């Protein structure tokens, strides 16, 4: 029988039965949480931009968050929400130049990372992109963002550094994944 334990601790208990002592490990019960993957609304967008430090540790990416990503590309802007609270989001759009779905931003709120939320959002985006005849997904990553590079590699993205991709002296990894 599992017993809930505060703060996720996993203490060991000893129970004596006659002359025998049996060691038991008490495990924390995981609560079942429904995470909904859905289109991003303006209320979601406003909540995201108001809590930038919970997604990015600071507000350095705030200038990359444009309301037009919801207004004009809302079919490819998704959130992972728990009881109407955004836990993760992905803002993307479909390229007008080639048959690619471009992921502009993806982030997961502190305390909810490493639960597969970004992977699920990418999966939903890939479904939409594929249904609209895209042949690949594309993501752009700054060379210093090793965590993002590792994440994209684990998803099956590959690519390399393109010098001056974002302007003079602004090299970027340009990553692709076939659909």
C-alpha positions as a printed Julia matrix, in Angstrom:
179×3 Matrix{Float64}:
  0.0     0.0     0.0
  1.4     3.38   -0.98
  1.18    6.25    1.47
  1.41    9.91    0.46
  4.55   11.55    1.78
  5.11   15.3     2.13
  7.65   16.95   -0.16
  8.17   13.8    -2.18
 10.35   12.21    0.53
 10.78    8.46    0.4
 11.49    7.36    3.96
 12.17    3.78    4.96
  9.99    2.2     7.6
 10.63   -0.86    9.69
  7.87   -3.1    10.91
  8.6    -5.83   13.43
  6.59   -9.05   13.06
  7.49  -11.44   15.81
 11.25  -11.77   15.63
 11.51  -10.58   12.01
 11.98   -6.96   10.98
 10.71   -6.09    7.53
 11.92   -2.95    5.8
  9.39   -1.12    3.66
  9.84    1.79    1.33
  7.03    4.31    1.39
  6.45    5.84   -2.01
  4.66    9.03   -2.85
  1.38    8.69   -4.71
  1.35   10.53   -7.99
 -1.75   12.55   -8.46
 -3.45   12.15  -11.79
 -3.36   15.45  -13.63
 -5.14   16.16  -16.87
 -3.0    18.25  -19.2
 -4.91   19.63  -22.16
 -3.13   20.46  -25.42
 -5.15   23.19  -27.15
 -4.89   26.32  -29.22
 -3.49   29.36  -27.47
 -5.96   32.12  -26.67
 -5.21   35.78  -26.03
 -5.88   35.14  -22.33
 -3.2    32.42  -22.46
 -0.84   34.73  -24.33
 -1.3    37.47  -21.74
 -0.68   34.99  -18.91
  2.47   33.73  -20.65
  3.94   37.2   -21.21
  3.11   38.19  -17.61
  5.07   35.17  -16.3
  8.13   35.2   -18.57
 10.52   34.51  -15.69
  8.66   31.26  -14.91
  9.21   30.03  -18.47
 12.58   31.53  -19.37
 14.17   32.45  -15.98
 14.07   36.11  -17.08
 12.35   38.29  -19.68
 15.09   38.23  -22.37
 12.75   36.55  -24.91
  9.83   38.91  -24.34
 10.57   40.84  -27.58
 10.14   37.55  -29.5
  6.6    37.12  -28.17
  4.23   38.88  -30.54
  0.45   38.88  -30.2
  0.27   38.3   -33.96
  1.45   34.74  -33.27
 -1.98   34.18  -31.73
 -4.02   36.61  -33.86
 -2.62   35.62  -37.26
 -1.07   32.19  -36.68
 -3.47   30.91  -34.01
 -3.94   27.55  -35.73
 -0.3    26.78  -34.94
  0.01   28.32  -31.48
 -0.58   25.75  -28.74
 -0.55   25.51  -24.97
 -0.38   22.62  -22.55
 -2.73   23.65  -19.76
 -3.67   22.19  -16.39
 -6.97   23.57  -15.1
 -6.65   26.62  -17.39
 -3.11   27.4   -16.2
 -0.53   27.34  -18.98
  2.29   24.91  -18.17
  3.96   25.01  -21.59
  3.48   26.61  -24.97
  4.62   26.45  -28.57
  4.28   29.28  -31.09
  4.86   28.23  -34.67
  3.72   28.94  -38.18
  3.87   27.45  -41.65
  6.5    28.75  -44.03
  5.36   30.6   -47.13
  8.65   29.8   -48.89
  8.89   26.02  -48.49
  6.84   23.12  -47.16
  7.97   23.53  -43.56
  6.41   24.11  -40.17
  8.6    26.58  -38.28
  8.71   26.54  -34.49
  9.35   30.07  -33.29
  9.16   29.55  -29.5
  8.63   26.63  -27.16
  8.87   26.86  -23.37
  7.85   24.96  -20.24
  7.07   26.58  -16.9
  9.47   25.96  -13.98
  8.43   22.93  -11.98
  6.86   21.24  -15.01
  9.95   20.51  -17.08
 11.06   16.98  -18.01
  7.46   15.74  -18.12
  7.18   15.52  -21.91
  5.07   18.66  -22.35
  7.3    20.25  -25.01
  7.45   16.91  -26.85
  3.64   16.7   -26.81
  3.35   20.26  -28.12
  5.8    19.45  -30.92
  3.72   16.36  -31.71
  0.54   18.42  -32.03
  2.32   21.02  -34.17
  3.72   18.25  -36.41
  0.2    16.84  -36.9
 -1.1    20.22  -38.06
  1.94   20.89  -40.28
  1.71   17.44  -41.86
 -2.03   17.84  -42.5
 -1.21   21.07  -44.37
  1.31   19.37  -46.67
  4.48   20.37  -44.82
  7.34   17.96  -45.37
  9.52   19.02  -42.47
  9.73   20.92  -39.21
 12.3    23.66  -38.75
 13.73   25.32  -35.65
 16.39   27.99  -35.15
 18.59   27.87  -32.03
 21.36   30.14  -30.8
 24.66   28.23  -30.49
 24.89   28.93  -26.74
 21.58   27.2   -26.0
 22.95   23.7   -25.48
 19.81   22.51  -23.66
 17.65   23.4   -26.66
 20.1    21.75  -29.04
 20.04   18.55  -26.97
 16.23   18.62  -26.8
 15.85   19.08  -30.56
 18.42   16.37  -31.23
 16.43   13.98  -29.01
 13.34   14.79  -31.1
 15.19   13.81  -34.28
 16.19   17.26  -35.55
 19.51   17.65  -37.35
 21.32   20.57  -38.91
 24.25   22.88  -38.47
 25.4    26.41  -37.88
 24.52   28.94  -40.56
 26.83   31.97  -40.31
 25.02   35.32  -40.11
 21.59   33.65  -40.26
 20.06   36.36  -38.06
 22.28   39.19  -39.33
 25.98   40.06  -39.24
 27.74   38.09  -36.52
 24.52   36.32  -35.49
 25.16   32.69  -36.3
 22.33   30.22  -35.66
 21.81   26.48  -35.71
 19.22   25.77  -38.39
 17.57   22.46  -37.52
 15.31   20.29  -39.67
 13.2    17.2   -39.04
 11.42   15.34  -41.82
  7.71   14.69  -41.34
